[in-house]
Amino acid sequence: MELGILSLSDLQTDATTSALHDAGRRTREIVSYAIAADQAGLDVFGLGEHHSPDFAVANPAVPLAAIAQATSRIRLTSAVSVLSTADPVRLHQDFAPPRPAQQRPRRDHRRAQRLH
C-alpha cells in the first residue's frame, strides 16, 4: 500500500481578509508541502492540472520539477490531466516512469544500415 498526498492546487481564502491567496504563494506552499511529505516518508505526491482562476496550477510538470529538485525519494505524479486539451503521447512521456534499460526496445542497426 502507498500513502501520499493529492493536491488540486485550489486557491485558499485568507481568514482575516477573505481574499484569495495569489497563485504564486499557493504554488510555493504546495512545493513546501511536497518537501515535507518526502521528509515524513510518504510514498507519492500528486498535483492536478486545472484551467480556471480558482486554481494555482495549470501545468503540474513545472511545480513537480521544482519539487523533484528538492526531494529524494517521494514519487511525483500528475493527479488530474485534461485530456481534451493534451497530446496523449506527450502526456504519457511527461509522466510515465522511465523504463529500466533491459525493457527498452533494442535497435537493430543492421536494419537501419540497409535502409540507407
Phi and psi in degrees as GROMACS dihedral restraints (atoms count N, CA, C in turn):
[ dihedral_restraints ]
;  ai    aj    ak    al  type     phi  dphi    fc
    3     4     5     6     1  -107.1    20    10
    4     5     6     7     1   145.1    20    10
    6     7     8     9     1  -121.8    20    10
    7     8     9    10     1   131.7    20    10
    9    10    11    12     1  -159.1    20    10
   10    11    12    13     1  -169.6    20    10
   12    13    14    15     1  -126.0    20    10
   13    14    15    16     1   139.7    20    10
   15    16    17    18     1  -118.3    20    10
   16    17    18    19     1   127.8    20    10
   18    19    20    21     1  -120.6    20    10
   19    20    21    22     1   133.5    20    10
   21    22    23    24     1   -96.5    20    10
   22    23    24    25     1     0.6    20    10
   24    25    26    27     1    62.9    20    10
   25    26    27    28     1    28.7    20    10
   27    28    29    30     1   -64.7    20    10
   28    29    30    31     1   140.1    20    10
   30    31    32    33     1   -74.1    20    10
   31    32    33    34     1   132.8    20    10
   33    34    35    36     1   -89.2    20    10
   34    35    36    37     1   154.2    20    10
   36    37    38    39     1   -97.0    20    10
   37    38    39    40     1   132.6    20    10
   39    40    41    42     1   -66.9    20    10
   40    41    42    43     1   128.7    20    10
   42    43    44    45     1   -66.8    20    10
   43    44    45    46     1   -29.3    20    10
   45    46    47    48     1   -89.4    20    10
   46    47    48    49     1   -33.9    20    10
   48    49    50    51     1  -108.2    20    10
   49    50    51    52     1   -11.9    20    10
   51    52    53    54     1    64.7    20    10
   52    53    54    55     1    13.3    20    10
   54    55    56    57     1   -89.4    20    10
   55    56    57    58     1   149.1    20    10
   57    58    59    60     1   -71.5    20    10
   58    59    60    61     1   139.8    20    10
   60    61    62    63     1   -65.4    20    10
   61    62    63    64     1   152.1    20    10
   63    64    65    66     1   -76.9    20    10
   64    65    66    67     1   158.3    20    10
   66    67    68    69     1   -62.6    20    10
   67    68    69    70     1   -36.3    20    10
   69    70    71    72     1   -62.0    20    10
   70    71    72    73     1   -44.8    20    10
   72    73    74    75     1   -63.0    20    10
   73    74    75    76     1   -44.0    20    10
   75    76    77    78     1   -64.2    20    10
   76    77    78    79     1   -39.4    20    10
   78    79    80    81     1   -64.3    20    10
   79    80    81    82     1   -42.3    20    10
   81    82    83    84     1   -62.1    20    10
   82    83    84    85     1   -39.3    20    10
   84    85    86    87     1   -62.0    20    10
   85    86    87    88     1   -43.6    20    10
   87    88    89    90     1   -61.3    20    10
   88    89    90    91     1   -43.9    20    10
   90    91    92    93     1   -60.9    20    10
   91    92    93    94     1   -43.1    20    10
   93    94    95    96     1   -66.6    20    10
   94    95    96    97     1   -35.5    20    10
   96    97    98    99     1   -64.8    20    10
   97    98    99   100     1   -41.0    20    10
   99   100   101   102     1   -66.3    20    10
  100   101   102   103     1   -40.2    20    10
  102   103   104   105     1   -62.8    20    10
  103   104   105   106     1   -42.9    20    10
  105   106   107   108     1   -63.3    20    10
  106   107   108   109     1   -37.9    20    10
  108   109   110   111     1   -63.9    20    10
  109   110   111   112     1   -40.4    20    10
  111   112   113   114     1   -63.3    20    10
  112   113   114   115     1   -45.5    20    10
  114   115   116   117     1   -65.2    20    10
  115   116   117   118     1   -29.2    20    10
  117   118   119   120     1   -81.0    20    10
  118   119   120   121     1    -8.7    20    10
  120   121   122   123     1    91.4    20    10
  121   122   123   124     1    13.8    20    10
  123   124   125   126     1   -67.7    20    10
  124   125   126   127     1   159.3    20    10
  126   127   128   129     1   -90.0    20    10
  127   128   129   130     1   -34.2    20    10
  129   130   131   132     1  -145.7    20    10
  130   131   132   133     1   147.4    20    10
  132   133   134   135     1  -132.6    20    10
  133   134   135   136     1   121.8    20    10
  135   136   137   138     1  -114.2    20    10
  136   137   138   139     1   143.0    20    10
  138   139   140   141     1  -129.8    20    10
  139   140   141   142     1   130.0    20    10
  141   142   143   144     1   -90.8    20    10
  142   143   144   145     1   153.5    20    10
  144   145   146   147     1   -99.0    20    10
  145   146   147   148     1   130.7    20    10
  147   148   149   150     1  -144.1    20    10
  148   149   150   151     1   145.7    20    10
  150   151   152   153     1  -122.2    20    10
  151   152   153   154     1    67.9    20    10
  153   154   155   156     1  -151.1    20    10
  154   155   156   157     1   156.1    20    10
  156   157   158   159     1   -67.7    20    10
  157   158   159   160     1    -9.2    20    10
  159   160   161   162     1   -87.2    20    10
  160   161   162   163     1     0.0    20    10
  162   163   164   165     1  -129.4    20    10
  163   164   165   166     1   146.9    20    10
  165   166   167   168     1   -85.5    20    10
  166   167   168   169     1   -27.8    20    10
  168   169   170   171     1  -112.9    20    10
  169   170   171   172     1   118.8    20    10
  171   172   173   174     1   -96.0    20    10
  172   173   174   175     1   -30.2    20    10
  174   175   176   177     1  -127.8    20    10
  175   176   177   178     1   101.1    20    10
  177   178   179   180     1   -65.2    20    10
  178   179   180   181     1   -20.2    20    10
  180   181   182   183     1   -61.1    20    10
  181   182   183   184     1   -33.8    20    10
  183   184   185   186     1   -69.4    20    10
  184   185   186   187     1   -55.7    20    10
  186   187   188   189     1   -66.0    20    10
  187   188   189   190     1   -30.5    20    10
  189   190   191   192     1   -65.0    20    10
  190   191   192   193     1   -33.6    20    10
  192   193   194   195     1   -66.1    20    10
  193   194   195   196     1   -40.4    20    10
  195   196   197   198     1   -63.4    20    10
  196   197   198   199     1   -39.6    20    10
  198   199   200   201     1   -67.0    20    10
  199   200   201   202     1   -40.5    20    10
  201   202   203   204     1   -60.5    20    10
  202   203   204   205     1   -38.2    20    10
  204   205   206   207     1   -72.0    20    10
  205   206   207   208     1   -15.7    20    10
  207   208   209   210     1  -109.3    20    10
  208   209   210   211     1    -0.1    20    10
  210   211   212   213     1  -122.0    20    10
  211   212   213   214     1   168.6    20    10
  213   214   215   216     1  -124.7    20    10
  214   215   216   217     1   -28.1    20    10
  216   217   218   219     1  -132.5    20    10
  217   218   219   220     1   -20.1    20    10
  219   220   221   222     1   -68.2    20    10
  220   221   222   223     1   140.7    20    10
  222   223   224   225     1   -84.7    20    10
  223   224   225   226     1   130.5    20    10
  225   226   227   228     1  -106.9    20    10
  226   227   228   229     1   140.3    20    10
  228   229   230   231     1  -151.1    20    10
  229   230   231   232     1   160.3    20    10
  231   232   233   234     1   -80.3    20    10
  232   233   234   235     1   132.7    20    10
  234   235   236   237     1   -97.2    20    10
  235   236   237   238     1   -27.2    20    10
  237   238   239   240     1  -141.7    20    10
  238   239   240   241     1   129.9    20    10
  240   241   242   243     1  -129.1    20    10
  241   242   243   244     1   133.6    20    10
  243   244   245   246     1   -88.6    20    10
  244   245   246   247     1    95.0    20    10
  246   247   248   249     1   -66.8    20    10
  247   248   249   250     1   -27.6    20    10
  249   250   251   252     1   -68.4    20    10
  250   251   252   253     1   -17.5    20    10
  252   253   254   255     1  -113.8    20    10
  253   254   255   256     1     5.9    20    10
  255   256   257   258     1  -115.2    20    10
  256   257   258   259     1   150.4    20    10
  258   259   260   261     1   -80.4    20    10
  259   260   261   262     1   116.6    20    10
  261   262   263   264     1   -62.1    20    10
  262   263   264   265     1   -32.3    20    10
  264   265   266   267     1   -68.6    20    10
  265   266   267   268     1   -45.6    20    10
  267   268   269   270     1   -63.7    20    10
  268   269   270   271     1   -39.8    20    10
  270   271   272   273     1   -59.3    20    10
  271   272   273   274     1   -44.8    20    10
  273   274   275   276     1   -61.8    20    10
  274   275   276   277     1   -45.2    20    10
  276   277   278   279     1   -64.7    20    10
  277   278   279   280     1   -34.9    20    10
  279   280   281   282     1   -69.4    20    10
  280   281   282   283     1   -34.7    20    10
  282   283   284   285     1  -121.0    20    10
  283   284   285   286     1    -8.0    20    10
  285   286   287   288     1   -73.5    20    10
  286   287   288   289     1   142.7    20    10
  288   289   290   291     1   -67.0    20    10
  289   290   291   292     1   147.9    20    10
  291   292   293   294     1   -65.6    20    10
  292   293   294   295     1   144.0    20    10
  294   295   296   297     1   -83.9    20    10
  295   296   297   298     1   144.0    20    10
  297   298   299   300     1   -61.6    20    10
  298   299   300   301     1   153.3    20    10
  300   301   302   303     1   -55.7    20    10
  301   302   303   304     1   -36.8    20    10
  303   304   305   306     1   -69.7    20    10
  304   305   306   307     1   -14.6    20    10
  306   307   308   309     1   -99.3    20    10
  307   308   309   310     1    -7.0    20    10
  309   310   311   312     1   -73.4    20    10
  310   311   312   313     1   144.6    20    10
  312   313   314   315     1   -65.1    20    10
  313   314   315   316     1   141.1    20    10
  315   316   317   318     1   -84.7    20    10
  316   317   318   319     1   140.9    20    10
  318   319   320   321     1   -87.6    20    10
  319   320   321   322     1   134.9    20    10
  321   322   323   324     1   -95.9    20    10
  322   323   324   325     1    97.6    20    10
  324   325   326   327     1   -67.9    20    10
  325   326   327   328     1   -28.9    20    10
  327   328   329   330     1   -64.3    20    10
  328   329   330   331     1   -40.6    20    10
  330   331   332   333     1   -65.1    20    10
  331   332   333   334     1   -41.7    20    10
  333   334   335   336     1   -62.5    20    10
  334   335   336   337     1   -37.7    20    10
  336   337   338   339     1   -66.2    20    10
  337   338   339   340     1   -38.2    20    10
  339   340   341   342     1   -66.6    20    10
  340   341   342   343     1   -27.1    20    10
  342   343   344   345     1   -75.5    20    10
  343   344   345   346     1   -19.2    20    10
